[in-house]
Structures are given as C-alpha cells and as structure tokens.
Amino acid sequence: MDLTGTGPAEPGERLERIRAHYDAMAAQPPPGMEHTWQGGLLAGRPGEVIHATNLYLARRAGLRPGMRVLDAGCGAGGPAVDIARHIPGLTIEGVTASAAEAEAARAHVERNGLSGRVRVREADFHRLPYPDGTFDAALLIESACHSADQTALFGEMSRVLRPGGRLYVKDVFLGDRPLSDAERRALVSVNERFQLRLRRLDETAAAIAGAGFAEVRPGERDVFDIKEYRRRMRRSHAARNPGSDPPESPFALIPLHFADVLATRRQTDANPALP
C-alpha cells in the first residue's frame, strides 16, 4: 500500500523556512504557552484559557471516543494532549514540519502518559504518510495559514479522511475589505517574517469546498481574540529584555480576525456518514 500521500509537497526552500521558524519557537516558547502556540484564544474566558480553548476546538470538531484524528500542524502537542486526556479512547496522529516541535510534542505526550494514544511525526501536511481514508476527523489549528497551496492542502485532507469524516479549521484571516497600500506592505512583511500566507475566510472556505467537502460552515468571528496571546508575549518580552518596551505587533497594522470552518468529507454509498 502506498503510504507516501498524493499531494504535491511544499516547495523545499519554503518548507525549510517554516521548519526554521518553528524550530526557533520550540527552543524559546512564550511563557505559559510552552505547548499551545495559538494567537486566537477564547474571548472573555477567565481561568485556564488555553486548556479551555483546546477543549472548545474538540467540541466544535465533534470529536468523540473511538475516533482516529489527524492533527495537521500539531505544534508542540498541547491541543493533542488536552483533547486525548479529555476524550477517552480517541487516538491522535500529529504531524509537524519541525523536528524540534515533534521532539517537544513527543516529550509532552510521554509526560502525560499518552504515548499509546497520541503519536507525533515530522511530515509535510501537503504529502502525508497515511493511506486513503485513514481518519475520522482532521484538525488544522492555526496551521493552514502556512500553506502556500491550500488547494493541495485540503485535497490531501480529503484523501486521508474517510467519506463522512469531519474537517475542522481554526485560523487567522484577513478582513473582507480591500487593503490600503500601507496594509498591503504590512501583510507582505508579516507573511515573510512568520512564514504565513494569510487569506480571507471566504477564500479558505472556497478551497475547502473545492477539495471534496460539503456542508462548509464558517463559524462566528467573535469567539476568539488575541488579547491573551498579546499579554503573554509582552510578558515574554519583559522577561527577556528588562526595561525595554515591546515592539509594536506587525499584526496590529492589518485587519485580521480569528474564525473557524467546519466541513464534511463527501459521501460514498459504502461509507455512511458519522452520526
């Protein structure tokens, strides 16, 4: 059986830049965000917002005991561990382009006693090492924004999901209005600095629909915000650079919002939908 995947790989030079970016993140993560590096966290949520956000994502994706789940762009393993601890019998395969992230994630999984249910490997999520129809659900948590070719990305998600399987994408998106010249320059800078390819929500939804998915449903835009992430980043800067003011976030110069998208892999007669 071919385990190499069918989608085109991310071009080599770009993939290496993404790896380098996340290798650096793994070496020096923001305080309090050692294993969950999400900019968009639940808005107005007191207490442990990171854990609450990860479990909210699981609920939105419809994850249940017994499912086999792909975490595509799994980072350092925070969401996978939180979800597996909360949902018994569920198994997760995580992939990341960064060897350093994969190592950090595997250590986090082992510390939490989940090595039998959560596995992490290094791979390009455009070209996955899994047979067709392997998974019941696929998660892309602030990772699809790194893809230069979302047609190929979501085509690969469609390939590895069984018919009737669920796709859940949570990400940061450009606003709907046209950008000014200054905003376009800021966007180019942000994309290059963080190895992103930011898009509008409707563009990502269209790419999902075109890749073999039905019932593509964008969620509400006010569920997540960036306030807690910025607070933690300011605290990180202060700890590493005592007495200096943090630089202005380049993201503040661009109209952005966080949102999610739910979709269902189209059916075949031989593969009934998940209830």
C-alpha positions in Angstrom: 0.0 0.0 0.0 1.3 3.5 -0.9 1.9 5.5 2.3 3.6 8.5 0.7 0.5 10.5 0.0 -0.7 12.0 -3.3 -0.5 15.8 -2.8 2.4 17.9 -4.0 4.9 18.7 -1.3 5.5 22.3 -0.2 8.5 23.7 -2.2 11.8 22.8 -0.5 13.1 26.3 0.3 9.8 27.5 1.8 9.4 24.3 3.8 12.8 24.8 5.3 11.9 28.4 6.3 8.8 27.1 8.0 10.8 24.4 9.8 13.4 27.0 10.9 10.7 29.3 12.3 9.1 26.6 14.4 12.5 25.1 15.5 13.2 28.6 17.0 9.7 28.6 18.6 10.3 25.2 20.2 13.7 26.4 21.6 12.2 29.5 23.2 8.4 29.3 23.5 6.4 32.2 25.1 6.0 31.7 28.9 2.8 29.9 29.7 2.4 28.8 26.1 5.1 26.1 26.0 2.9 23.6 24.1 0.0 25.5 22.7 1.0 28.3 20.4 -2.3 29.8 19.3 -2.8 33.5 18.8 -6.6 33.3 18.9 -7.9 32.1 22.3 -11.5 32.1 23.7 -12.6 35.6 24.3 -13.6 36.7 27.8 -12.8 33.4 29.3 -11.4 33.5 32.9 -9.0 30.9 34.3 -7.1 28.5 32.2 -7.9 29.8 28.7 -5.5 27.7 26.8 -6.9 24.4 28.1 -10.5 25.7 27.7 -9.7 26.8 24.1 -8.3 23.3 23.2 -11.4 21.6 24.5 -13.7 24.0 22.8 -12.0 23.2 19.5 -12.6 19.5 20.1 -16.3 20.1 20.8 -16.6 22.2 17.6 -15.0 19.5 15.6 -17.4 16.9 17.0 -14.7 14.6 18.4 -15.9 11.6 20.3 -14.4 8.4 21.9 -13.1 5.9 19.4 -12.3 8.4 16.7 -9.0 8.4 14.9 -8.0 12.1 14.5 -5.3 13.8 12.4 -3.8 17.0 14.0 -2.2 18.5 10.9 0.4 21.1 12.0 0.3 19.8 15.6 3.0 22.1 17.0 4.4 21.1 20.4 1.5 18.9 21.2 -0.7 21.0 23.6 -4.0 20.6 21.8 -3.5 16.9 21.1 -2.7 16.1 24.8 -5.6 18.2 26.2 -8.0 16.6 23.8 -6.8 13.0 24.3 -6.9 13.5 28.1 -10.5 14.7 27.9 -11.9 12.2 25.4 -11.2 8.6 26.3 -10.5 6.1 23.6 -9.7 8.7 21.0 -6.4 8.5 19.2 -4.5 11.3 17.5 -1.8 11.3 14.8 0.0 14.7 14.9 2.3 15.9 12.1 4.6 18.9 12.1 7.3 20.1 9.6 9.6 20.9 12.5 11.8 18.2 14.0 12.2 20.3 17.2 8.5 20.7 17.6 8.0 17.0 17.0 10.5 16.2 19.8 8.9 18.6 22.2 5.5 17.2 21.4 6.6 13.6 21.9 8.1 14.5 25.3 4.9 16.3 26.3 2.8 13.2 25.2 5.1 10.9 27.2 5.0 13.0 30.4 1.2 12.8 30.3 1.1 9.0 29.8 -0.5 9.2 26.4 2.1 7.5 24.2 -0.3 4.7 23.4 -2.9 7.1 22.0 -1.1 10.2 20.6 1.7 9.8 18.1 3.7 12.7 16.5 5.9 12.6 13.4 7.7 15.0 11.2 6.0 15.4 7.8 4.7 18.0 5.3 1.0 18.2 5.6 0.6 18.5 1.8 2.0 15.0 1.5 1.1 12.8 4.4 2.4 9.3 5.2 -1.1 7.7 5.6 -3.3 5.6 3.3 -6.5 6.9 1.9 -9.5 7.2 4.3 -7.4 6.7 7.5 -9.0 9.3 9.7 -12.5 10.1 11.1 -11.6 13.8 11.6 -8.8 16.2 10.8 -7.8 19.4 12.7 -5.9 22.3 11.3 -5.4 24.7 14.3 -3.7 27.9 13.1 -1.7 25.8 10.6 -3.5 26.1 7.3 -2.3 29.8 7.2 1.2 28.5 6.5 0.2 26.7 3.3 1.1 28.4 0.0 -1.2 26.0 -1.8 -4.5 25.4 0.1 -6.0 23.6 -2.9 -3.3 20.9 -2.5 -3.6 21.0 1.3 -7.3 20.4 1.5 -7.1 17.9 -1.3 -4.7 15.9 1.0 -7.1 16.3 3.9 -9.9 14.9 1.7 -7.7 12.0 0.7 -6.8 10.9 4.3 -10.4 11.4 5.7 -12.9 8.7 5.3 -16.1 9.7 3.5 -18.3 11.4 6.0 -15.3 12.4 8.1 -15.0 15.9 9.6 -12.6 18.7 8.8 -12.1 21.5 11.3 -10.0 24.5 10.5 -9.4 27.3 13.0 -7.2 30.2 11.8 -6.5 33.8 11.5 -8.0 35.6 8.4 -7.8 38.9 6.6 -10.8 41.2 6.8 -13.2 41.4 3.9 -12.5 45.0 2.8 -9.7 45.9 0.3 -6.3 46.6 1.9 -4.7 50.0 1.8 -1.2 50.3 0.4 0.3 50.5 3.9 -1.7 47.4 4.9 -0.5 45.5 1.9 3.1 46.3 2.8 2.5 45.2 6.4 0.9 42.0 5.1 4.0 41.2 3.0 6.2 41.8 6.0 4.1 39.6 8.3 3.9 36.8 5.7 7.6 36.8 5.3 8.5 37.2 9.0 6.2 34.4 10.2 6.2 32.2 7.1 2.4 32.8 6.6 0.1 33.1 3.6 -2.8 35.0 5.1 -6.1 34.9 3.3 -9.8 35.9 3.7 -12.1 33.4 5.3 -14.2 33.1 2.1 -11.0 32.1 0.2 -10.2 29.3 2.6 -13.9 28.1 2.6 -13.8 28.0 -1.2 -10.6 26.0 -1.2 -12.2 23.5 1.2 -15.4 23.2 -0.8 -13.4 22.6 -4.0 -11.4 19.8 -2.4 -14.3 17.3 -1.9 -16.0 18.7 1.1 -19.7 19.5 1.7 -21.6 21.4 4.4 -18.7 24.0 4.6 -19.8 26.2 7.5 -17.8 29.2 8.7 -18.3 29.9 12.4 -18.7 33.2 14.3 -15.9 35.7 14.3 -16.1 37.0 17.9 -15.5 33.6 19.7 -11.7 34.1 19.7 -9.5 37.1 20.3 -5.8 37.9 20.5 -5.7 39.8 23.8 -4.4 36.9 26.0 -1.7 36.0 23.4 -0.5 39.6 23.3 -0.4 39.8 27.1 1.7 36.7 27.3 4.0 38.0 24.5 4.5 41.3 26.3 5.4 39.3 29.5 7.8 37.2 27.5 9.5 40.3 26.1 9.8 41.9 29.5 11.4 38.8 30.9 13.9 38.6 28.1 14.5 42.4 27.7 14.2 44.0 31.1 13.5 47.7 31.0 12.6 47.9 27.2 9.2 48.4 25.7 7.9 45.6 23.5 7.8 46.5 19.8 4.5 47.2 18.1 3.0 44.0 16.8 3.1 43.9 13.0 -0.3 42.2 13.1 -1.8 45.3 14.5 -1.3 47.1 11.2 -3.6 44.6 9.3 -7.3 44.0 9.6 -7.4 40.4 11.0 -9.8 38.2 12.8 -9.9 34.6 14.1 -12.6 32.2 13.0 -13.2 28.6 12.3 -14.7 26.4 9.5 -16.4 23.1 9.7 -16.8 20.8 6.8 -17.7 17.1 5.9 -15.9 14.9 3.5 -18.4 13.9 0.7 -20.1 10.6 1.0 -19.9 7.3 -0.9 -22.6 4.6 -0.6 -20.1 2.2 1.0 -19.1 4.7 3.8 -22.0 6.0 5.8 -21.8 9.4 7.5 -20.7 9.9 11.1 -23.9 10.4 13.1 
